[in-house]
Amino acid sequence: MTWISSSGIVAQLLGDLGRLANRETPAVLSVLVLEDLAMALFLPLLVVALAGEGPAQAAGGIALAVTAVLLALFAAQRHGHRLGRILSSRHDEQVLLRLVGLTLLVAGLAQAGGASAAVGAFLVGIALPASFADRARDLLSPLREVFAATFFVAFGLSTDPGEILPVLPAALALAVVTCATKLGTGWFAARRDGVAVPGRLRAGSALVARGEFSIVIAGLAVAAGHESLGPVATGYVLLLAVAGPVLTRFVDPLSARFVPAPTR
């Protein structure tokens, strides 16, 4: 729950701040993609573990997830252009309906197979060719914003604010520790690309925000009977969903104040 960054918040933040062309951005996006792929493998294992099933079922869940990810990557590499042609149309509403229909179909099959519907939807995204993905992003952006807001509203409706206050110190401690680990992750990833210190700080701060996957994991745990995790997850996500974007916006002036300029 504390590990994975929010791809939605980070991507939106990079676009809003005009940092998509920055040198550190490929490192940030690479970390996000690797985290999402790892989560595609982890969620089936988590579902099996929370259900109290044995090692055989856990191995089966992992094998199913690995197979699905490999098939999606193979389809993207070899047959992505065919999938793009099937989904393409001159009319935007046709493209949108086909894309949403395919996503619901694959997500439903993933759910029926014992994986997570979120994993199925993610696999559709990585299987689409780059030539079609640009148009799909433009069409899905408004829906993404609406559903993201609805997702957090639904999460808020299931949360009692009175339960958050007693566990706020624990959530705050988790937020401080994992904020530091994400700063270190971004620093390391950007340094490998030869990015200077300000860019490394921007990369680390961009990864701080947590969101959708943390809530999904906490929701699975609560549904399995671990109710005490819900308030901690709520406080934790709220803290970093707010602190992450704020830190990212102000990291440049902070780095200019505390990081010495390079000497010529």
Accessible surface in RSA format (square Angstrom, percent):
REM  Atomic radii and reference values for relative SASA: ProtOr
REM  Chains: A
REM  Algorithm: Lee & Richards
REM  Probe-radius: 1.40
REM  Slices: 20
REM RES _ NUM      All-atoms   Total-Side   Main-Chain    Non-polar    All polar
REM                ABS   REL    ABS   REL    ABS   REL    ABS   REL    ABS   REL
RES MET A   1    41.18  21.3  13.91   9.2  27.27  64.9  13.96  11.9  27.21  36.1
RES THR A   2    37.67  26.8  36.63  37.1   1.04   2.5   9.47  12.7  28.20  42.6
RES TRP A   3   125.07  50.2 120.24  58.2   4.82  11.3 101.60  54.2  23.47  38.1
RES ILE A   4     1.74   1.0   1.15   0.9   0.60   1.4   1.15   0.8   0.60   1.6
RES SER A   5     1.17   1.0   0.00   0.0   1.17   2.7   0.07   0.1   1.10   1.5
RES SER A   6     0.92   0.8   0.00   0.0   0.92   2.1   0.92   2.0   0.00   0.0
RES SER A   7    29.10  24.6  27.85  37.2   1.25   2.9  27.43  58.4   1.66   2.3
RES GLY A   8    30.54  37.7   0.00   N/A  30.54  37.7  26.53  72.8   4.00   9.0
RES ILE A   9    38.41  21.9  33.41  24.9   5.00  12.0  37.25  26.8   1.17   3.2
RES VAL A  10     0.22   0.1   0.20   0.2   0.01   0.0   0.20   0.2   0.01   0.0
RES ALA A  11    40.25  37.0  33.22  51.3   7.02  16.0  34.25  48.2   5.99  15.9
RES GLN A  12    67.60  37.8  63.36  46.3   4.24  10.1  30.62  65.2  36.98  28.0
RES LEU A  13     8.75   4.9   7.41   5.3   1.34   3.4   8.54   6.0   0.22   0.6
RES LEU A  14     3.26   1.8   3.26   2.3   0.00   0.0   3.26   2.3   0.00   0.0
RES GLY A  15    37.18  45.9   0.00   N/A  37.18  45.9  18.19  49.9  18.99  42.5
RES ASP A  16    86.63  60.7  50.04  49.8  36.59  86.5  18.57  43.7  68.06  67.9
RES LEU A  17    49.60  27.6  22.01  15.7  27.59  69.3  27.53  19.3  22.07  59.4
RES GLY A  18    60.11  74.1   0.00   N/A  60.11  74.1  34.84  95.6  25.27  56.6
RES ARG A  19    18.37   7.7  18.37   9.4   0.00   0.0   5.52   7.6  12.85   7.8
RES LEU A  20   110.24  61.4  92.14  65.9  18.10  45.5  92.49  65.0  17.74  47.7
RES ALA A  21   103.26  94.9  65.99 101.8  37.27  84.8  76.48 107.7  26.78  70.9
RES ASN A  22    43.37  29.9  34.15  33.0   9.22  22.2   9.21  22.2  34.16  33.0
RES ARG A  23   157.33  66.1 141.58  72.2  15.75  37.5  76.72 104.9  80.61  48.9
RES GLU A  24     3.10   1.8   3.10   2.3   0.00   0.0   1.90   3.7   1.20   1.0
RES THR A  25     2.62   1.9   2.62   2.7   0.00   0.0   2.62   3.5   0.00   0.0
RES PRO A  26    76.15  55.5  71.01  64.7   5.14  18.7  75.57  62.4   0.58   3.6
RES ALA A  27     5.25   4.8   1.08   1.7   4.17   9.5   5.10   7.2   0.16   0.4
RES VAL A  28     1.60   1.1   0.74   0.7   0.86   2.1   1.49   1.3   0.11   0.3
RES LEU A  29    73.27  40.8  72.87  52.1   0.40   1.0  73.22  51.4   0.06   0.2
RES SER A  30    60.96  51.5  53.77  71.8   7.19  16.6  30.68  65.3  30.28  42.4
RES VAL A  31    19.59  12.9  18.66  16.9   0.93   2.2  19.54  17.0   0.05   0.1
RES LEU A  32     8.54   4.8   8.47   6.1   0.07   0.2   8.53   6.0   0.01   0.0
RES VAL A  33    77.17  50.8  76.96  69.7   0.21   0.5  77.17  67.0   0.00   0.0
RES LEU A  34   117.93  65.7 113.76  81.4   4.17  10.5 113.97  80.0   3.96  10.7
RES GLU A  35     8.30   4.8   7.85   5.9   0.45   1.1   5.67  11.0   2.63   2.1
RES ASP A  36    16.47  11.5  15.41  15.3   1.06   2.5   0.74   1.7  15.73  15.7
RES LEU A  37    38.65  21.5  38.36  27.4   0.29   0.7  38.43  27.0   0.22   0.6
RES ALA A  38    38.99  35.9  32.14  49.6   6.86  15.6  35.89  50.5   3.10   8.2
RES MET A  39     4.19   2.2   4.19   2.8   0.00   0.0   4.19   3.6   0.00   0.0
RES ALA A  40     1.68   1.5   0.56   0.9   1.11   2.5   1.47   2.1   0.20   0.5
RES LEU A  41    64.74  36.1  62.71  44.9   2.03   5.1  62.74  44.1   2.00   5.4
RES PHE A  42    81.88  41.0  78.40  48.6   3.48   9.1  81.88  49.6   0.00   0.0
RES LEU A  43     0.00   0.0   0.00   0.0   0.00   0.0   0.00   0.0   0.00   0.0
RES PRO A  44     0.14   0.1   0.14   0.1   0.00   0.0   0.14   0.1   0.00   0.0
RES LEU A  45    57.93  32.3  57.93  41.4   0.00   0.0  57.93  40.7   0.00   0.0
RES LEU A  46    25.40  14.1  23.95  17.1   1.45   3.6  25.40  17.8   0.00   0.0
RES VAL A  47    49.51  32.6  46.67  42.3   2.83   6.8  48.25  41.9   1.25   3.4
RES VAL A  48    15.15  10.0  14.26  12.9   0.89   2.1  15.15  13.2   0.00   0.0
RES ALA A  49    64.55  59.3  40.23  62.1  24.31  55.3  47.82  67.3  16.73  44.3
RES LEU A  50    44.13  24.6  24.13  17.3  20.00  50.3  26.85  18.9  17.28  46.5
RES ALA A  51    66.37  61.0  26.75  41.3  39.62  90.1  39.70  55.9  26.67  70.7
RES GLY A  52    66.97  82.6   0.00   N/A  66.97  82.6  33.74  92.6  33.23  74.4
RES GLU A  53    89.80  51.6  65.73  49.7  24.07  57.3  25.06  48.5  64.74  52.9
RES GLY A  54    30.33  37.4   0.00   N/A  30.33  37.4  24.59  67.5   5.74  12.8
RES PRO A  55   120.06  87.5 109.91 100.2  10.15  36.9 116.24  96.0   3.83  23.8
RES ALA A  56    78.87  72.5  59.95  92.5  18.92  43.0  69.10  97.3   9.78  25.9
RES GLN A  57    91.01  50.9  80.32  58.7  10.69  25.4  31.33  66.7  59.68  45.3
RES ALA A  58    18.93  17.4  18.93  29.2   0.00   0.0  18.93  26.7   0.00   0.0
RES ALA A  59    60.78  55.9  52.05  80.3   8.73  19.9  56.90  80.1   3.88  10.3
RES GLY A  60    39.96  49.3   0.00   N/A  39.96  49.3  34.02  93.4   5.94  13.3
RES GLY A  61    10.74  13.2   0.00   N/A  10.74  13.2   8.83  24.2   1.91   4.3
RES ILE A  62    66.80  38.0  66.80  49.8   0.00   0.0  66.80  48.1   0.00   0.0
RES ALA A  63    57.21  52.6  49.48  76.4   7.73  17.6  56.67  79.8   0.54   1.4
RES LEU A  64    73.37  40.9  68.43  49.0   4.94  12.4  72.81  51.1   0.56   1.5
RES ALA A  65     0.91   0.8   0.00   0.0   0.91   2.1   0.91   1.3   0.00   0.0
RES VAL A  66    55.13  36.3  54.77  49.6   0.36   0.9  55.13  47.9   0.00   0.0
RES THR A  67    68.98  49.1  66.99  67.9   1.99   4.7  45.05  60.5  23.93  36.2
RES ALA A  68    28.26  26.0  22.16  34.2   6.10  13.9  26.45  37.3   1.80   4.8
RES VAL A  69    12.46   8.2  12.46  11.3   0.00   0.0  12.46  10.8   0.00   0.0
RES LEU A  70   108.39  60.4 104.03  74.4   4.36  11.0 104.35  73.3   4.04  10.9
RES LEU A  71   110.50  61.5 107.77  77.1   2.73   6.9 108.22  76.0   2.28   6.1
RES ALA A  72    10.21   9.4   4.40   6.8   5.81  13.2   9.62  13.5   0.59   1.6
RES LEU A  73    78.39  43.7  73.66  52.7   4.73  11.9  74.26  52.2   4.13  11.1
RES PHE A  74   101.62  50.8  95.79  59.3   5.83  15.2 100.92  61.2   0.70   2.0
RES ALA A  75    35.26  32.4  34.83  53.7   0.43   1.0  34.92  49.2   0.34   0.9
RES ALA A  76    32.39  29.8  16.25  25.1  16.14  36.7  16.44  23.1  15.95  42.3
RES GLN A  77   146.81  82.1 120.48  88.1  26.33  62.7  32.94  70.1 113.88  86.4
RES ARG A  78   145.80  61.2 135.45  69.0  10.35  24.7  27.88  38.1 117.92  71.5
RES HIS A  79    81.25  44.4  79.51  55.3   1.74   4.5  62.35  64.3  18.91  22.0
RES GLY A  80     2.41   3.0   0.00   N/A   2.41   3.0   1.42   3.9   0.99   2.2
RES HIS A  81    90.76  49.6  83.37  58.0   7.38  18.9  63.15  65.1  27.61  32.1
RES ARG A  82   114.16  47.9 113.34  57.8   0.82   1.9  39.40  53.8  74.76  45.3
RES LEU A  83    41.01  22.8  39.19  28.0   1.83   4.6  40.20  28.2   0.81   2.2
RES GLY A  84     4.96   6.1   0.00   N/A   4.96   6.1   4.96  13.6   0.00   0.0
RES ARG A  85   155.39  65.2 137.15  69.9  18.24  43.4  70.88  96.9  84.51  51.2
RES ILE A  86   120.77  68.7 107.74  80.3  13.03  31.4 115.49  83.2   5.28  14.3
RES LEU A  87     6.81   3.8   6.81   4.9   0.00   0.0   6.81   4.8   0.00   0.0
RES SER A  88    47.93  40.5  39.87  53.2   8.06  18.6  26.15  55.7  21.78  30.5
RES SER A  89    24.62  20.8   8.60  11.5  16.02  36.9  15.19  32.3   9.43  13.2
RES ARG A  90   205.89  86.4 172.15  87.8  33.74  80.3  83.30 113.8 122.59  74.3
RES HIS A  91    83.94  45.9  80.69  56.1   3.25   8.3  53.78  55.4  30.16  35.1
RES ASP A  92    73.51  51.5  70.14  69.8   3.37   8.0  20.12  47.3  53.40  53.3
RES GLU A  93   105.48  60.6 100.16  75.8   5.32  12.7  54.51 105.4  50.97  41.6
RES GLN A  94    71.21  39.8  71.21  52.0   0.00   0.0   9.85  21.0  61.35  46.5
RES VAL A  95     0.00   0.0   0.00   0.0   0.00   0.0   0.00   0.0   0.00   0.0
RES LEU A  96    46.65  26.0  46.50  33.3   0.14   0.4  46.65  32.8   0.00   0.0
RES LEU A  97   121.20  67.5 113.34  81.1   7.86  19.8 113.70  79.9   7.50  20.2
RES ARG A  98    92.59  38.9  81.41  41.5  11.18  26.6  34.89  47.7  57.70  35.0
RES LEU A  99     4.62   2.6   4.62   3.3   0.00   0.0   4.62   3.2   0.00   0.0
RES VAL A 100    53.40  35.1  51.86  47.0   1.54   3.7  53.40  46.4   0.00   0.0
RES GLY A 101    36.22  44.7   0.00   N/A  36.22  44.7  30.91  84.8   5.31  11.9
RES LEU A 102    42.98  23.9  37.23  26.6   5.75  14.4  40.67  28.6   2.31   6.2
RES THR A 103    36.11  25.7  36.11  36.6   0.00   0.0  28.89  38.8   7.22  10.9
RES LEU A 104   122.63  68.3 113.71  81.3   8.92  22.4 114.17  80.2   8.46  22.8
RES LEU A 105   109.11  60.8 101.05  72.3   8.06  20.3 107.97  75.8   1.14   3.1
RES VAL A 106    40.22  26.5  39.93  36.2   0.29   0.7  39.93  34.7   0.29   0.8
RES ALA A 107    12.16  11.2  12.16  18.8   0.00   0.0  12.16  17.1   0.00   0.0
RES GLY A 108    38.39  47.3   0.00   N/A  38.39  47.3  33.17  91.0   5.23  11.7
RES LEU A 109   115.31  64.2 106.71  76.3   8.60  21.6 107.24  75.3   8.07  21.7
RES ALA A 110    18.46  17.0   8.37  12.9  10.08  22.9  17.81  25.1   0.64   1.7
RES GLN A 111   106.94  59.8  97.04  70.9   9.89  23.5  37.05  78.9  69.88  53.0
RES ALA A 112    90.12  82.9  46.94  72.4  43.18  98.2  59.67  84.0  30.45  80.7
RES GLY A 113    42.62  52.6   0.00   N/A  42.62  52.6  27.49  75.4  15.14  33.9
RES GLY A 114    38.43  47.4   0.00   N/A  38.43  47.4  34.33  94.2   4.10   9.2
RES ALA A 115     8.94   8.2   5.54   8.6   3.40   7.7   5.54   7.8   3.40   9.0
RES SER A 116    13.65  11.5  11.15  14.9   2.50   5.8   5.49  11.7   8.16  11.4
RES ALA A 117    37.80  34.8  36.14  55.8   1.66   3.8  36.39  51.3   1.41   3.7
RES ALA A 118    37.68  34.6  24.22  37.4  13.46  30.6  31.95  45.0   5.73  15.2
RES VAL A 119     2.90   1.9   2.23   2.0   0.67   1.6   2.90   2.5   0.00   0.0
RES GLY A 120     0.05   0.1   0.00   N/A   0.05   0.1   0.05   0.1   0.00   0.0
RES ALA A 121    38.05  35.0  30.20  46.6   7.85  17.9  30.53  43.0   7.52  19.9
RES PHE A 122    42.49  21.3  33.39  20.7   9.10  23.7  41.84  25.4   0.65   1.9
RES LEU A 123    15.24   8.5  14.35  10.3   0.89   2.2  14.64  10.3   0.60   1.6
RES VAL A 124     9.42   6.2   6.10   5.5   3.32   8.0   9.24   8.0   0.18   0.5
RES GLY A 125    45.60  56.2   0.00   N/A  45.60  56.2  31.39  86.1  14.21  31.8
RES ILE A 126    43.72  24.9  26.25  19.6  17.46  42.1  33.68  24.2  10.04  27.3
RES ALA A 127     9.72   8.9   9.55  14.7   0.17   0.4   9.55  13.5   0.17   0.4
RES LEU A 128    20.92  11.6   9.48   6.8  11.44  28.8   9.48   6.7  11.44  30.8
RES PRO A 129    21.43  15.6  14.22  13.0   7.21  26.2  21.43  17.7   0.00   0.0
RES ALA A 130    81.72  75.1  68.82 106.2  12.91  29.4  73.27 103.2   8.45  22.4
RES SER A 131   100.18  84.7  67.57  90.2  32.61  75.1  57.96 123.4  42.22  59.1
RES PHE A 132     7.79   3.9   4.78   3.0   3.01   7.8   7.79   4.7   0.00   0.0
RES ALA A 133    18.79  17.3  17.77  27.4   1.01   2.3  18.50  26.1   0.28   0.8
RES ASP A 134    80.18  56.2  77.42  77.1   2.76   6.5  29.53  69.5  50.64  50.5
RES ARG A 135    75.22  31.6  71.05  36.2   4.17   9.9  46.02  62.9  29.20  17.7
RES ALA A 136     4.49   4.1   4.49   6.9   0.00   0.0   4.49   6.3   0.00   0.0
RES ARG A 137   138.71  58.2 136.02  69.3   2.69   6.4  68.02  93.0  70.69  42.8
RES ASP A 138   109.27  76.5  92.50  92.1  16.77  39.7  28.32  66.7  80.94  80.7
RES LEU A 139    35.21  19.6  26.96  19.3   8.25  20.7  29.30  20.6   5.91  15.9
RES LEU A 140    57.61  32.1  57.48  41.1   0.13   0.3  57.49  40.4   0.12   0.3
RES SER A 141    38.03  32.1  36.69  49.0   1.34   3.1  23.50  50.0  14.53  20.4
RES PRO A 142    82.82  60.4  74.37  67.8   8.46  30.7  82.14  67.8   0.68   4.2
RES LEU A 143    55.79  31.1  55.77  39.9   0.02   0.0  55.79  39.2   0.00   0.0
RES ARG A 144   102.88  43.2  94.49  48.2   8.39  20.0  57.01  77.9  45.87  27.8
RES GLU A 145    76.93  44.2  70.93  53.7   6.00  14.3  43.74  84.6  33.19  27.1
RES VAL A 146    88.68  58.4  83.89  75.9   4.79  11.5  88.22  76.7   0.46   1.2
RES PHE A 147   127.30  63.7 124.03  76.8   3.27   8.5 124.25  75.3   3.05   8.7
RES ALA A 148    43.15  39.7  35.28  54.5   7.86  17.9  42.29  59.5   0.86   2.3
RES ALA A 149    58.74  54.0  49.01  75.6   9.73  22.1  57.40  80.8   1.34   3.5
RES THR A 150    76.42  54.4  73.28  74.3   3.14   7.5  60.34  81.0  16.08  24.3
RES PHE A 151    71.20  35.6  64.46  39.9   6.73  17.5  69.85  42.3   1.35   3.9
RES PHE A 152    65.57  32.8  58.14  36.0   7.43  19.3  58.41  35.4   7.16  20.5
RES VAL A 153    90.87  59.8  83.74  75.8   7.14  17.2  89.84  78.1   1.04   2.8
RES ALA A 154    57.62  53.0  49.12  75.8   8.50  19.3  51.11  72.0   6.51  17.2
RES PHE A 155    33.69  16.9  28.48  17.6   5.21  13.6  33.14  20.1   0.55   1.6
RES GLY A 156    41.17  50.8   0.00   N/A  41.17  50.8  30.18  82.8  10.99  24.6
RES LEU A 157   149.28  83.1 116.48  83.3  32.80  82.5 120.08  84.3  29.20  78.6
RES SER A 158    93.69  79.2  51.12  68.2  42.57  98.1  53.71 114.4  39.98  56.0
RES THR A 159    26.91  19.1  11.71  11.9  15.21  36.2  13.34  17.9  13.58  20.5
RES ASP A 160    75.88  53.2  69.37  69.0   6.51  15.4  23.54  55.4  52.34  52.2
RES PRO A 161   103.28  75.3  95.19  86.8   8.09  29.4  95.58  78.9   7.70  47.9
RES GLY A 162    52.91  65.2   0.00   N/A  52.91  65.2  37.34 102.5  15.57  34.9
RES GLU A 163    89.51  51.4  82.54  62.4   6.97  16.6  29.56  57.2  59.94  48.9
RES ILE A 164    26.10  14.9  26.10  19.4   0.00   0.0  26.10  18.8   0.00   0.0
RES LEU A 165   130.00  72.4 122.94  88.0   7.06  17.7 123.81  86.9   6.19  16.7
RES PRO A 166   100.97  73.6  66.98  61.1  33.99 123.5  79.53  65.7  21.44 133.3
RES VAL A 167    38.43  25.3  35.87  32.5   2.56   6.2  38.43  33.4   0.00   0.0
RES LEU A 168    63.22  35.2  63.22  45.2   0.00   0.0  63.22  44.4   0.00   0.0
RES PRO A 169    93.69  68.3  83.61  76.2  10.08  36.6  88.88  73.4   4.80  29.8
RES ALA A 170    51.23  47.1  40.98  63.2  10.25  23.3  49.13  69.2   2.10   5.6
RES ALA A 171     0.00   0.0   0.00   0.0   0.00   0.0   0.00   0.0   0.00   0.0
RES LEU A 172    92.63  51.6  92.63  66.3   0.00   0.0  92.63  65.1   0.00   0.0
RES ALA A 173    57.03  52.4  48.60  75.0   8.42  19.2  56.49  79.6   0.54   1.4
RES LEU A 174    64.04  35.7  63.52  45.4   0.53   1.3  63.97  44.9   0.07   0.2
RES ALA A 175     5.84   5.4   5.37   8.3   0.47   1.1   5.64   7.9   0.20   0.5
RES VAL A 176    94.51  62.2  88.56  80.2   5.96  14.4  92.52  80.4   1.99   5.4
RES VAL A 177    91.94  60.5  88.24  79.9   3.70   8.9  91.71  79.7   0.23   0.6
RES THR A 178    15.00  10.7  15.00  15.2   0.00   0.0  15.00  20.1   0.00   0.0
RES CYS A 179    26.43  20.0  26.43  29.5   0.00   0.0   5.13  13.0  21.30  23.0
RES ALA A 180    59.95  55.1  49.16  75.9  10.79  24.5  51.37  72.3   8.58  22.7
RES THR A 181    76.24  54.2  66.07  67.0  10.17  24.2  67.04  90.0   9.20  13.9
RES LYS A 182     8.21   4.0   8.21   5.0   0.00   0.0   5.55   5.0   2.66   2.8
RES LEU A 183    56.87  31.7  53.94  38.6   2.93   7.4  54.22  38.1   2.66   7.1
RES GLY A 184    40.06  49.4   0.00   N/A  40.06  49.4  34.74  95.3   5.32  11.9
RES THR A 185    53.97  38.4  46.72  47.4   7.25  17.3  30.25  40.6  23.72  35.9
RES GLY A 186     0.45   0.6   0.00   N/A   0.45   0.6   0.45   1.2   0.00   0.0
RES TRP A 187    78.26  31.4  78.26  37.9   0.00   0.0  69.67  37.1   8.59  13.9
RES PHE A 188   106.58  53.3 106.52  66.0   0.06   0.2 106.58  64.6   0.00   0.0
RES ALA A 189    18.41  16.9  13.72  21.2   4.69  10.7  15.84  22.3   2.56   6.8
RES ALA A 190     0.00   0.0   0.00   0.0   0.00   0.0   0.00   0.0   0.00   0.0
RES ARG A 191   119.95  50.4 110.16  56.2   9.79  23.3  25.74  35.2  94.21  57.1
RES ARG A 192   179.28  75.3 141.25  72.0  38.02  90.5  34.35  47.0 144.92  87.8
RES ASP A 193    68.64  48.1  50.95  50.7  17.69  41.8  19.46  45.8  49.17  49.0
RES GLY A 194    50.96  62.8   0.00   N/A  50.96  62.8  33.31  91.4  17.65  39.5
RES VAL A 195     5.91   3.9   5.17   4.7   0.73   1.8   5.29   4.6   0.62   1.7
RES ALA A 196    66.59  61.2  54.65  84.3  11.94  27.2  63.05  88.8   3.54   9.4
RES VAL A 197    45.25  29.8  43.92  39.8   1.32   3.2  43.92  38.2   1.32   3.6
RES PRO A 198    52.20  38.0  51.80  47.2   0.39   1.4  51.80  42.8   0.39   2.4
RES GLY A 199     1.83   2.3   0.00   N/A   1.83   2.3   0.52   1.4   1.30   2.9
RES ARG A 200    45.34  19.0  45.34  23.1   0.00   0.0   0.00   0.0  45.34  27.5
RES LEU A 201    42.58  23.7  41.84  29.9   0.74   1.9  42.58  29.9   0.00   0.0
RES ARG A 202    45.89  19.3  44.94  22.9   0.95   2.3   2.84   3.9  43.05  26.1
RES ALA A 203     0.50   0.5   0.36   0.6   0.14   0.3   0.50   0.7   0.00   0.0
RES GLY A 204     0.09   0.1   0.00   N/A   0.09   0.1   0.09   0.3   0.00   0.0
RES SER A 205     0.39   0.3   0.04   0.1   0.35   0.8   0.04   0.1   0.35   0.5
RES ALA A 206     1.64   1.5   0.98   1.5   0.66   1.5   0.98   1.4   0.66   1.7
RES LEU A 207     0.48   0.3   0.48   0.3   0.00   0.0   0.48   0.3   0.00   0.0
RES VAL A 208     0.48   0.3   0.48   0.4   0.00   0.0   0.48   0.4   0.00   0.0
RES ALA A 209     0.97   0.9   0.88   1.4   0.09   0.2   0.88   1.2   0.09   0.3
RES ARG A 210     1.30   0.5   1.30   0.7   0.00   0.0   0.00   0.0   1.30   0.8
RES GLY A 211     0.95   1.2   0.00   N/A   0.95   1.2   0.00   0.0   0.95   2.1
RES GLU A 212    51.26  29.4  51.25  38.8   0.01   0.0  38.64  74.7  12.62  10.3
RES PHE A 213    26.79  13.4  25.83  16.0   0.95   2.5  25.85  15.7   0.94   2.7
RES SER A 214     0.31   0.3   0.00   0.0   0.31   0.7   0.00   0.0   0.31   0.4
RES ILE A 215     9.26   5.3   8.57   6.4   0.69   1.7   8.57   6.2   0.69   1.9
RES VAL A 216    40.58  26.7  33.31  30.2   7.27  17.5  39.47  34.3   1.11   3.0
RES ILE A 217    11.72   6.7  11.72   8.7   0.00   0.0  11.72   8.4   0.00   0.0
RES ALA A 218     1.43   1.3   1.39   2.1   0.04   0.1   1.43   2.0   0.00   0.0
RES GLY A 219    36.54  45.1   0.00   N/A  36.54  45.1  31.22  85.7   5.33  11.9
RES LEU A 220    55.39  30.8  51.03  36.5   4.36  11.0  51.53  36.2   3.86  10.4
RES ALA A 221     7.30   6.7   7.30  11.3   0.00   0.0   7.30  10.3   0.00   0.0
RES VAL A 222    52.35  34.4  47.46  43.0   4.89  11.8  47.46  41.2   4.89  13.3
RES ALA A 223    90.56  83.3  48.23  74.4  42.34  96.3  59.95  84.4  30.61  81.1
RES ALA A 224    45.80  42.1   7.85  12.1  37.96  86.3  20.71  29.2  25.10  66.5
RES GLY A 225    43.08  53.1   0.00   N/A  43.08  53.1  23.50  64.5  19.58  43.8
RES HIS A 226    99.03  54.1  95.05  66.1   3.98  10.2  60.11  61.9  38.92  45.3
RES GLU A 227   113.78  65.3 106.42  80.5   7.36  17.5  56.32 108.9  57.46  46.9
RES SER A 228    93.34  78.9  77.34 103.2  16.00  36.9  55.60 118.4  37.74  52.9
RES LEU A 229    55.86  31.1  53.74  38.4   2.11   5.3  55.86  39.2   0.00   0.0
RES GLY A 230    14.55  17.9   0.00   N/A  14.55  17.9  14.55  39.9   0.00   0.0
RES PRO A 231    18.09  13.2  17.33  15.8   0.76   2.8  17.73  14.6   0.37   2.3
RES VAL A 232    24.37  16.0  24.37  22.1   0.00   0.0  24.37  21.2   0.00   0.0
RES ALA A 233     0.08   0.1   0.08   0.1   0.00   0.0   0.08   0.1   0.00   0.0
RES THR A 234     6.50   4.6   6.50   6.6   0.00   0.0   4.84   6.5   1.66   2.5
RES GLY A 235     1.91   2.3   0.00   N/A   1.91   2.3   1.75   4.8   0.15   0.3
RES TYR A 236     0.00   0.0   0.00   0.0   0.00   0.0   0.00   0.0   0.00   0.0
RES VAL A 237     1.44   0.9   1.44   1.3   0.00   0.0   1.44   1.3   0.00   0.0
RES LEU A 238    94.31  52.5  92.66  66.3   1.65   4.2  92.95  65.3   1.37   3.7
RES LEU A 239    54.64  30.4  49.96  35.7   4.68  11.8  52.99  37.2   1.65   4.4
RES LEU A 240     4.31   2.4   4.31   3.1   0.00   0.0   4.31   3.0   0.00   0.0
RES ALA A 241    23.16  21.3  14.17  21.9   8.99  20.5  14.17  20.0   8.99  23.8
RES VAL A 242    97.98  64.5  93.36  84.5   4.62  11.1  97.42  84.6   0.56   1.5
RES ALA A 243    46.45  42.7  40.25  62.1   6.20  14.1  45.62  64.3   0.83   2.2
RES GLY A 244     0.34   0.4   0.00   N/A   0.34   0.4   0.34   0.9   0.00   0.0
RES PRO A 245    25.23  18.4  25.23  23.0   0.00   0.0  25.23  20.8   0.00   0.0
RES VAL A 246    75.89  49.9  75.79  68.6   0.10   0.2  75.87  65.9   0.02   0.1
RES LEU A 247    48.24  26.9  44.35  31.7   3.90   9.8  48.24  33.9   0.00   0.0
RES THR A 248     0.15   0.1   0.15   0.1   0.00   0.0   0.00   0.0   0.15   0.2
RES ARG A 249   118.34  49.7 101.15  51.6  17.20  40.9  30.02  41.0  88.33  53.5
RES PHE A 250   112.63  56.3 112.63  69.8   0.00   0.0 112.63  68.3   0.00   0.0
RES VAL A 251     8.99   5.9   8.95   8.1   0.04   0.1   8.95   7.8   0.04   0.1
RES ASP A 252    53.14  37.2  49.53  49.3   3.61   8.5  25.06  59.0  28.08  28.0
RES PRO A 253    76.34  55.6  63.42  57.8  12.91  46.9  70.99  58.6   5.35  33.2
RES LEU A 254    78.55  43.7  77.56  55.5   0.99   2.5  78.13  54.9   0.43   1.1
RES SER A 255     8.09   6.8   3.51   4.7   4.58  10.5   3.17   6.8   4.91   6.9
RES ALA A 256    82.25  75.6  49.40  76.2  32.85  74.7  59.79  84.2  22.46  59.5
RES ARG A 257   189.59  79.6 153.72  78.4  35.86  85.4  43.18  59.0 146.41  88.7
RES PHE A 258   146.23  73.2 118.40  73.3  27.83  72.4 122.75  74.4  23.48  67.2
RES VAL A 259    43.28  28.5  33.78  30.6   9.50  22.9  34.98  30.4   8.30  22.5
RES PRO A 260   116.26  84.7  95.02  86.6  21.24  77.2 106.77  88.2   9.49  59.0
RES ALA A 261    85.68  78.8  61.59  95.0  24.09  54.8  66.77  94.0  18.92  50.1
RES PRO A 262   128.22  93.4 103.11  94.0  25.11  91.3 113.82  94.0  14.39  89.5
RES THR A 263   134.75  95.8 103.94 105.4  30.81  73.4  77.87 104.6  56.87  86.0
RES ARG A 264   281.66 118.3 204.59 104.3  77.07 183.5 112.69 154.0 168.98 102.4
END  Absolute sums over single chains surface
CHAIN  1 A    14230.8      11686.9       2543.9      10317.7       3913.0
END  Absolute sums over all chains
TOTAL         14230.8      11686.9       2543.9      10317.7       3913.0
